Amino acid sequence: MSLPDDVLCVKDEHDHVKYRILKIDDHHFEDLKEMIKNQLAEVCYGVEPIAIEPDEYTYHAACRQIHKNLLRYKDEAKYGLIGELLMHILAPNYLDFSAESISRIFALQNQNIKQGFDLIFYDKDCKKIWYGEVKSGLVGKANRRELINKASNSLKSYFDNIMAEGNDSTQYRWEAAKAEVAVMFASEKKIELTKLLSSSRNMISQRKGSNRNAILMAVNFGDFAYDITDIKDIIRKIDDIKKTGRFDNFIIICIHRKMFDDIIDFLGFEGGV
């Protein structure tokens, strides 16, 4: 899928991407559907389970399960699931490093939505982990700056509370990530990524190295009463995040789309519902 006329990219003084806007209009929907067809099974289940049981973990089964989940959600939760799906499909194409997803949409124990990190990417060149948090909402109830702020605060909390006592500890998120890796990848890659996740967690908790790598993702649905290419509010937000020092590196990705019902209908149709 190519959106050259609909992507606005902001870089810092080191030529690193700090912010991207993707606007998905109606004329992009056919391309988006094709991307969903090509990638949905993998982002839901992972490569290795599909290789082992290709008749079990299929594209159509993924469509049916996501559609089933969506039907029982209220609108706010629907925004969240569709937003996460869009980021899984689109975000790797707009990161400025060689990104490999090491997370999936579905939980391990059931096919509901998992409770760990929304997305995790592996920088294959620098051997680093990037942690993604997606926040979605309807324009008018949540603007993009509010969504970015929520994503930023969530990841900061995860990073800051690894060694907290009792139920306040966020260590379980890394354990969930390692459990996903164990299912998604074959032995050699599984060992490499498991060790890297443990090292990343330890370095984050000790504030060592450059391991607090955040991808802050905001998905807005609905009619837009403002010019999405006016980024003064985002520039201020980028400066605010830099000043806090809460992350060693961060990227912000925003997706704007008027509709989400057509995606739900498409998933239901493809799943034979």
C-alpha contacts under 8 A as a table, 3 or more apart, distances in Angstrom:
res1	aa1	res2	aa2	distance
1	M	31	D	5.61
1	M	32	L	6.73
1	M	35	M	7.00
3	L	6	D	5.23
3	L	7	V	6.15
3	L	22	L	7.46
4	P	7	V	5.78
6	D	21	I	7.51
6	D	22	L	5.90
6	D	23	K	5.49
6	D	24	I	7.65
7	V	20	R	6.51
7	V	21	I	5.25
7	V	22	L	4.98
7	V	23	K	6.89
8	L	19	Y	7.94
8	L	20	R	5.51
8	L	21	I	5.14
8	L	22	L	7.20
8	L	229	T	6.88
9	C	17	V	6.94
9	C	18	K	7.73
9	C	19	Y	5.74
9	C	20	R	4.58
9	C	21	I	6.74
10	V	17	V	5.96
10	V	18	K	5.74
10	V	19	Y	5.03
10	V	20	R	6.45
11	K	14	H	7.62
11	K	15	D	5.30
11	K	16	H	5.20
11	K	17	V	4.31
11	K	18	K	5.26
11	K	19	Y	6.95
12	D	15	D	5.26
12	D	16	H	5.49
12	D	17	V	6.54
12	D	18	K	6.41
13	E	16	H	7.42
16	H	96	D	7.29
17	V	20	R	7.63
17	V	95	L	7.69
17	V	96	D	6.38
17	V	251	I	6.70
18	K	238	I	7.73
18	K	250	F	6.76
18	K	251	I	4.63
18	K	252	I	5.91
19	Y	251	I	5.87
19	Y	252	I	4.61
19	Y	253	I	5.69
19	Y	254	C	7.85
20	R	94	Y	7.60
20	R	252	I	6.45
20	R	253	I	4.90
20	R	254	C	6.25
21	I	228	I	7.93
21	I	229	T	7.83
21	I	253	I	6.06
21	I	254	C	4.86
21	I	255	I	5.93
21	I	256	H	7.61
22	L	253	I	7.77
22	L	254	C	6.17
22	L	255	I	4.73
22	L	256	H	6.23
23	K	255	I	5.81
23	K	256	H	4.76
23	K	257	R	6.15
24	I	28	H	5.94
24	I	29	F	7.44
24	I	255	I	7.33
24	I	256	H	6.26
24	I	257	R	5.30
25	D	28	H	5.44
25	D	29	F	6.96
25	D	257	R	6.52
25	D	258	K	7.50
26	D	29	F	5.34
27	H	30	E	7.07
28	H	31	D	5.43
28	H	32	L	6.18
29	F	32	L	4.89
29	F	33	K	6.07
30	E	33	K	5.15
30	E	34	E	6.35
31	D	34	E	5.11
31	D	35	M	6.34
32	L	35	M	5.08
32	L	36	I	6.24
33	K	36	I	5.03
33	K	37	K	6.20
33	K	266	F	7.97
34	E	37	K	5.06
34	E	38	N	6.26
35	M	38	N	5.11
35	M	39	Q	6.03
35	M	40	L	7.91
35	M	89	I	7.03
36	I	39	Q	5.28
36	I	40	L	5.14
36	I	89	I	6.87
37	K	40	L	5.96
37	K	59	Y	6.91
38	N	41	A	7.80
39	Q	42	E	5.51
39	Q	43	V	6.26
39	Q	89	I	6.79
40	L	43	V	5.28
40	L	44	C	6.05
40	L	59	Y	6.16
40	L	62	A	6.89
40	L	63	C	7.81
40	L	89	I	7.59
41	A	44	C	5.20
41	A	45	Y	5.96
41	A	46	G	7.34
41	A	50	I	7.88
41	A	57	Y	6.83
41	A	58	T	5.81
41	A	59	Y	4.63
41	A	62	A	5.84
42	E	45	Y	5.36
42	E	46	G	4.62
42	E	47	V	5.60
42	E	50	I	7.49
42	E	104	R	7.74
43	V	46	G	5.85
43	V	88	H	6.67
43	V	89	I	7.63
43	V	103	S	7.53
43	V	104	R	5.00
43	V	105	I	6.12
44	C	62	A	6.62
44	C	104	R	5.10
44	C	105	I	4.70
44	C	106	F	5.40
45	Y	49	P	6.55
45	Y	50	I	7.08
45	Y	57	Y	6.89
45	Y	104	R	6.09
45	Y	105	I	7.30
45	Y	106	F	6.61
45	Y	184	M	7.31
46	G	49	P	6.09
46	G	50	I	6.75
46	G	103	S	7.74
46	G	104	R	6.32
46	G	183	V	7.61
46	G	184	M	4.71
46	G	185	F	7.58
47	V	50	I	5.40
47	V	51	A	6.28
47	V	184	M	5.80
47	V	185	F	6.79
48	E	51	A	4.99
48	E	52	I	6.22
48	E	183	V	7.00
48	E	184	M	5.06
48	E	185	F	5.31
48	E	186	A	6.45
49	P	52	I	5.11
49	P	53	E	5.97
49	P	54	P	7.55
49	P	57	Y	7.03
49	P	183	V	6.96
49	P	184	M	6.41
50	I	53	E	5.23
50	I	54	P	4.68
50	I	55	D	7.94
50	I	56	E	7.56
50	I	57	Y	5.37
50	I	58	T	7.31
51	A	54	P	5.66
53	E	56	E	5.37
53	E	57	Y	6.32
54	P	57	Y	5.50
54	P	58	T	6.37
55	D	58	T	6.20
56	E	61	A	7.69
57	Y	61	A	6.51
57	Y	62	A	7.29
58	T	61	A	5.16
58	T	62	A	6.31
59	Y	62	A	5.15
59	Y	63	C	6.31
60	H	63	C	5.03
60	H	64	R	6.26
60	H	270	E	6.11
60	H	271	G	4.72
60	H	272	G	7.62
61	A	64	R	5.12
61	A	65	Q	6.25
61	A	271	G	6.38
62	A	65	Q	5.22
62	A	66	I	6.17
62	A	271	G	7.52
63	C	66	I	5.39
63	C	67	H	6.02
63	C	267	L	5.01
63	C	268	G	6.53
63	C	270	E	6.30
63	C	271	G	4.79
64	R	67	H	5.17
64	R	68	K	6.05
64	R	267	L	6.97
64	R	268	G	6.29
64	R	270	E	7.71
64	R	271	G	4.43
64	R	272	G	7.22
64	R	273	V	6.79
65	Q	68	K	5.01
65	Q	69	N	6.23
65	Q	111	Q	6.85
66	I	69	N	5.06
66	I	70	L	6.13
66	I	267	L	7.48
67	H	70	L	5.04
67	H	71	L	6.24
67	H	264	I	6.45
67	H	267	L	5.98
67	H	268	G	5.58
67	H	271	G	7.83
68	K	71	L	5.36
68	K	72	R	6.92
69	N	72	R	5.71
69	N	73	Y	6.67
69	N	112	N	6.83
70	L	73	Y	5.23
70	L	77	A	7.97
70	L	78	K	5.78
70	L	81	L	7.54
70	L	264	I	7.50
73	Y	76	E	7.79
73	Y	77	A	5.62
73	Y	78	K	5.86
74	K	77	A	5.55
74	K	78	K	6.23
75	D	78	K	4.88
75	D	79	Y	6.21
76	E	79	Y	5.26
76	E	80	G	6.57
76	E	137	G	6.74
77	A	80	G	4.98
77	A	81	L	6.37
78	K	81	L	5.24
78	K	82	I	6.09
79	Y	82	I	5.34
79	Y	83	G	5.80
79	Y	136	S	5.61
79	Y	137	G	5.86
79	Y	138	L	7.59
79	Y	221	F	7.72
79	Y	260	F	7.67
80	G	83	G	5.10
80	G	84	E	6.10
80	G	134	V	7.62
80	G	135	K	6.53
80	G	136	S	5.13
80	G	137	G	7.25
81	L	84	E	5.11
81	L	85	L	6.15
82	I	85	L	5.01
82	I	86	L	6.16
82	I	260	F	7.27
82	I	263	I	7.89
83	G	86	L	5.16
83	G	87	M	6.27
83	G	134	V	7.08
83	G	135	K	7.40
83	G	136	S	5.79
83	G	218	A	7.92
83	G	219	V	5.61
84	E	87	M	5.14
84	E	88	H	6.19
84	E	105	I	7.90
84	E	118	D	7.16
84	E	134	V	6.11
85	L	88	H	5.16
85	L	89	I	6.29
85	L	105	I	7.50
86	L	89	I	5.17
86	L	90	L	5.87
86	L	91	A	7.78
87	M	90	L	5.14
87	M	91	A	4.98
87	M	134	V	7.72
87	M	217	M	7.64
88	H	91	A	6.07
88	H	92	P	7.37
88	H	119	L	7.23
89	I	92	P	7.24
90	L	93	N	5.77
90	L	94	Y	7.20
91	A	94	Y	5.37
91	A	95	L	6.50
91	A	253	I	7.61
92	P	95	L	5.58
92	P	99	A	5.99
92	P	100	E	7.41
92	P	101	S	7.73
95	L	98	S	7.64
95	L	99	A	7.08
97	F	123	D	6.28
97	F	125	D	7.63
98	S	122	Y	7.99
98	S	123	D	5.55
98	S	124	K	5.71
98	S	125	D	6.43
99	A	121	F	5.83
99	A	122	Y	5.60
99	A	123	D	5.05
99	A	124	K	6.42
100	E	121	F	5.38
100	E	122	Y	5.08
100	E	123	D	6.68
100	E	124	K	7.04
101	S	104	R	7.84
101	S	119	L	7.35
101	S	120	I	5.98
101	S	121	F	4.51
101	S	122	Y	6.27
102	I	119	L	7.66
102	I	120	I	5.60
102	I	121	F	5.70
102	I	122	Y	6.62
102	I	180	E	7.67
102	I	181	V	6.32
102	I	184	M	7.61
103	S	118	D	7.74
103	S	119	L	5.63
103	S	120	I	5.48
103	S	121	F	7.49
103	S	177	A	7.00
103	S	180	E	6.39
103	S	181	V	7.14
104	R	107	A	7.77
104	R	119	L	7.25
104	R	180	E	7.47
105	I	113	I	6.31
105	I	114	K	6.72
105	I	118	D	7.64
106	F	110	N	7.36
106	F	111	Q	5.15
106	F	112	N	5.79
106	F	113	I	5.10
106	F	114	K	5.69
107	A	110	N	5.67
107	A	111	Q	5.66
107	A	112	N	5.84
107	A	113	I	5.48
107	A	114	K	4.13
107	A	115	Q	7.47
108	L	111	Q	7.15
108	L	114	K	7.54
108	L	180	E	7.16
114	K	118	D	7.97
115	Q	118	D	7.84
115	Q	173	R	7.98
116	G	172	Y	7.91
116	G	173	R	4.96
116	G	174	W	7.78
116	G	176	A	6.07
116	G	177	A	6.91
117	F	120	I	6.79
117	F	131	Y	7.05
117	F	132	G	6.80
117	F	133	E	6.75
117	F	173	R	6.52
117	F	177	A	7.31
118	D	132	G	5.93
118	D	133	E	5.36
118	D	134	V	6.42
119	L	131	Y	6.25
119	L	132	G	4.73
119	L	133	E	6.59
120	I	129	I	7.00
120	I	130	W	5.73
120	I	131	Y	4.75
120	I	132	G	5.71
121	F	129	I	5.91
121	F	130	W	5.09
121	F	131	Y	6.57
121	F	132	G	7.71
122	Y	127	K	6.84
122	Y	128	K	5.91
122	Y	129	I	4.86
122	Y	130	W	6.32
123	D	126	C	5.61
123	D	127	K	5.35
123	D	128	K	5.09
123	D	129	I	6.21
123	D	130	W	7.34
124	K	127	K	5.25
124	K	128	K	7.30
128	K	196	L	7.75
128	K	200	S	7.88
128	K	211	N	7.24
129	I	196	L	7.66
129	I	197	L	7.18
129	I	200	S	6.99
129	I	211	N	7.17
129	I	213	N	6.94
130	W	211	N	7.96
130	W	212	R	7.71
130	W	213	N	4.87
130	W	214	A	5.73
130	W	215	I	6.78
131	Y	155	L	7.86
131	Y	213	N	6.16
131	Y	214	A	5.08
131	Y	215	I	5.97
132	G	155	L	7.98
132	G	214	A	5.90
132	G	215	I	4.48
132	G	216	L	6.02
132	G	217	M	7.07
133	E	151	A	5.43
133	E	152	S	7.78
133	E	154	S	7.49
133	E	155	L	6.79
133	E	214	A	7.88
133	E	215	I	6.49
133	E	216	L	5.55
133	E	217	M	5.95
134	V	151	A	6.27
134	V	216	L	6.59
134	V	217	M	4.62
134	V	218	A	5.87
134	V	219	V	7.52
135	K	147	L	5.44
135	K	148	I	7.18
135	K	150	K	6.99
135	K	151	A	6.00
135	K	217	M	6.25
135	K	218	A	5.08
135	K	219	V	6.39
136	S	147	L	6.67
136	S	218	A	5.68
136	S	219	V	4.53
136	S	220	N	5.88
136	S	221	F	7.87
137	G	141	K	6.95
137	G	142	A	5.55
137	G	143	N	7.61
137	G	147	L	7.61
137	G	219	V	6.50
137	G	220	N	5.31
137	G	221	F	6.30
138	L	141	K	5.66
138	L	142	A	5.97
138	L	143	N	7.73
138	L	220	N	5.64
138	L	221	F	4.83
138	L	222	G	5.82
139	V	142	A	5.59
139	V	143	N	5.75
139	V	220	N	5.95
139	V	221	F	5.91
139	V	222	G	5.49
139	V	223	D	6.84
139	V	224	F	6.78
140	G	143	N	6.59
142	A	146	E	6.12
142	A	147	L	6.57
142	A	220	N	7.78
143	N	146	E	5.46
143	N	147	L	6.41
143	N	220	N	7.12
144	R	147	L	5.02
144	R	148	I	6.10
144	R	218	A	6.03
144	R	219	V	7.32
144	R	220	N	6.60
144	R	254	C	7.30
145	R	148	I	5.10
145	R	149	N	6.12
145	R	233	D	7.08
145	R	234	I	6.75
145	R	237	K	7.33
146	E	149	N	5.02
146	E	150	K	6.25
147	L	150	K	5.10
147	L	151	A	6.24
147	L	217	M	7.85
147	L	218	A	5.51
147	L	219	V	7.84
148	I	151	A	5.10
148	I	152	S	6.06
148	I	216	L	6.06
148	I	217	M	6.47
148	I	218	A	5.75
148	I	252	I	7.60
149	N	152	S	5.04
149	N	153	N	6.11
150	K	153	N	5.18
150	K	154	S	6.11
151	A	154	S	5.18
151	A	155	L	6.34
151	A	216	L	5.65
151	A	217	M	6.87
151	A	218	A	7.76
152	S	155	L	5.44
152	S	156	K	6.15
152	S	216	L	6.25
153	N	156	K	5.07
153	N	157	S	6.14
154	S	157	S	5.16
154	S	158	Y	6.35
155	L	158	Y	4.99
155	L	159	F	6.17
155	L	214	A	7.32
156	K	159	F	5.14
156	K	160	D	5.97
156	K	246	R	6.43
156	K	247	F	7.71
157	S	160	D	5.14
157	S	161	N	5.99
158	Y	161	N	5.63
158	Y	162	I	6.58
158	Y	170	T	5.56
159	F	162	I	6.08
159	F	170	T	7.65
159	F	204	I	6.39
159	F	205	S	6.66
159	F	212	R	7.43
160	D	163	M	7.86
160	D	205	S	6.75
161	N	164	A	4.94
161	N	168	D	6.81
161	N	169	S	5.34
161	N	170	T	5.58
161	N	171	Q	7.79
161	N	205	S	7.86
162	I	169	S	5.13
162	I	170	T	4.65
162	I	171	Q	4.83
162	I	201	R	7.79
162	I	205	S	6.12
163	M	169	S	5.78
163	M	170	T	7.45
163	M	171	Q	7.07
163	M	205	S	6.97
164	A	168	D	5.62
164	A	169	S	4.41
164	A	170	T	7.45
165	E	168	D	5.80
165	E	169	S	5.70
166	G	169	S	5.93
167	N	170	T	7.96
169	S	172	Y	7.38
170	T	173	R	5.75
170	T	174	W	7.80
171	Q	174	W	5.61
171	Q	175	E	6.67
172	Y	175	E	4.84
172	Y	176	A	6.07
173	R	176	A	5.07
173	R	177	A	6.20
174	W	177	A	4.84
174	W	178	K	6.16
174	W	197	L	6.91
174	W	198	S	7.35
174	W	201	R	7.02
175	E	178	K	5.13
175	E	179	A	6.19
176	A	179	A	5.01
176	A	180	E	6.27
177	A	180	E	5.12
177	A	181	V	6.34
177	A	197	L	7.77
178	K	181	V	5.00
178	K	182	A	6.17
178	K	193	L	7.80
178	K	194	T	5.47
178	K	197	L	6.96
179	A	182	A	5.07
179	A	183	V	6.57
180	E	183	V	5.28
180	E	184	M	6.06
181	V	184	M	5.02
181	V	185	F	5.92
181	V	190	K	5.94
181	V	193	L	7.05
181	V	194	T	6.86
182	A	185	F	6.08
182	A	186	A	7.71
182	A	190	K	5.63
182	A	194	T	7.68
183	V	186	A	7.99
184	M	190	K	7.90
185	F	189	K	6.11
185	F	190	K	5.28
186	A	189	K	5.91
186	A	190	K	5.76
187	S	190	K	4.98
187	S	191	I	6.17
188	E	191	I	5.38
188	E	192	E	6.46
189	K	192	E	5.14
189	K	193	L	6.18
190	K	193	L	5.39
190	K	194	T	5.98
191	I	194	T	5.20
191	I	195	K	6.22
192	E	195	K	5.45
192	E	196	L	6.23
193	L	196	L	4.90
193	L	197	L	6.06
194	T	197	L	5.24
194	T	198	S	6.38
195	K	198	S	5.19
195	K	199	S	6.14
196	L	199	S	5.04
196	L	200	S	5.96
197	L	200	S	5.02
197	L	201	R	6.11
198	S	201	R	5.17
198	S	202	N	6.24
199	S	202	N	5.16
199	S	203	M	6.10
200	S	203	M	5.18
200	S	204	I	6.04
200	S	211	N	5.95
201	R	204	I	5.13
201	R	205	S	6.24
202	N	205	S	5.23
202	N	206	Q	6.27
203	M	206	Q	5.11
203	M	207	R	5.80
203	M	208	K	4.95
203	M	209	G	6.65
203	M	211	N	6.50
204	I	207	R	4.96
204	I	208	K	6.38
204	I	211	N	5.76
204	I	212	R	5.98
205	S	208	K	7.90
208	K	211	N	7.39
210	S	213	N	7.24
210	S	248	D	5.40
210	S	249	N	7.38
211	N	248	D	6.58
211	N	249	N	7.99
212	R	246	R	7.73
212	R	247	F	4.96
212	R	248	D	5.04
212	R	249	N	6.50
213	N	247	F	6.14
213	N	248	D	5.86
213	N	249	N	4.76
213	N	250	F	5.65
214	A	247	F	6.63
214	A	249	N	6.28
214	A	250	F	4.56
214	A	251	I	6.44
215	I	250	F	5.61
215	I	251	I	4.86
215	I	252	I	5.83
215	I	253	I	7.36
216	L	250	F	7.28
216	L	251	I	6.17
216	L	252	I	4.72
216	L	253	I	6.32
217	M	252	I	5.85
217	M	253	I	4.90
217	M	254	C	5.80
218	A	252	I	7.91
218	A	253	I	6.42
218	A	254	C	4.73
218	A	255	I	6.36
219	V	254	C	5.73
219	V	255	I	4.73
219	V	256	H	5.97
219	V	257	R	7.81
220	N	254	C	7.71
220	N	255	I	6.32
220	N	256	H	4.99
220	N	257	R	6.39
220	N	258	K	7.97
221	F	256	H	6.09
221	F	257	R	4.99
221	F	258	K	4.99
221	F	259	M	6.31
221	F	260	F	7.09
222	G	257	R	6.54
222	G	258	K	4.15
222	G	259	M	6.34
223	D	258	K	5.60
224	F	227	D	7.45
224	F	228	I	7.79
224	F	258	K	7.89
227	D	230	D	5.50
228	I	231	I	7.13
230	D	233	D	7.83
231	I	234	I	5.04
231	I	235	I	6.15
232	K	235	I	5.15
232	K	236	R	6.35
233	D	236	R	5.21
233	D	237	K	6.29
234	I	237	K	4.85
234	I	238	I	6.10
235	I	238	I	5.08
235	I	239	D	6.26
236	R	239	D	5.12
236	R	240	D	6.13
237	K	240	D	4.94
237	K	241	I	6.20
238	I	241	I	5.24
238	I	242	K	6.24
239	D	242	K	5.09
239	D	243	K	6.23
240	D	243	K	5.22
240	D	244	T	6.50
241	I	244	T	5.33
241	I	245	G	6.65
241	I	246	R	7.00
241	I	247	F	7.73
242	K	245	G	5.46
242	K	246	R	7.63
242	K	247	F	7.70
245	G	248	D	6.90
247	F	250	F	6.44
257	R	260	F	7.44
259	M	262	D	6.54
259	M	263	I	7.90
260	F	263	I	5.39
260	F	264	I	6.70
261	D	264	I	5.06
261	D	265	D	6.19
262	D	265	D	5.00
262	D	266	F	6.04
263	I	266	F	5.04
263	I	267	L	6.24
264	I	267	L	5.23
264	I	268	G	6.28
265	D	268	G	5.12
265	D	269	F	6.15
266	F	269	F	5.11
266	F	270	E	6.10
267	L	270	E	5.16
267	L	271	G	5.99
268	G	271	G	5.06
268	G	272	G	6.22
268	G	273	V	5.10
269	F	272	G	5.18
269	F	273	V	5.93
270	E	273	V	7.65
